[in-house]
Amino acid sequence: MAYPPEDRPNAAPEDGAPPPLPPELAGTLAGLAGAGKAPPPRRPDTSVPRTRTSAVWFGVWAGAVALLLLIVFVAQNTGNVRLSFLWMQGQISLALAMLIAGVCGAFVAMAVASVRIIQLRRLVRRR
């Protein structure tokens, strides 16, 4: 916003009325009357607070759904597949092979995450 020009008087008129607004403010909120009544007060929050028990309950339900999906996965993938790894060879259920691969992938991800957490803790300790 621009400053008022130096040639404009800043003193209020003698009759006690507020000074007129400059033209650049005449159409803004500064030139409007009051907004009316205040909004009604908010009602107090009546929601139930989250607790550890509710978090555990949610975890139990999420685990049950994941277990149900795992059972469906195993039931639909019962065929055997031939696997070869280094000098080992054999046949294993497709579902079991995929679950083993998923668990191994999770261990790799946790190892990388653990290394990162250790790095961050050392950084915080140094500061």
Protein Blocks (a to p, Z undefined) as FASTA:
>chain_A
ZZddfklcfbdcfkopacdddfklmmmmklpccebjadddddddfbdcddfklmmmmmmm
mmmmmmmmmmmmmmmmmbccdddehjbccdddfklmmmmmmmmmmmmmmmmmmmmmmmmm
mmmmmZZ
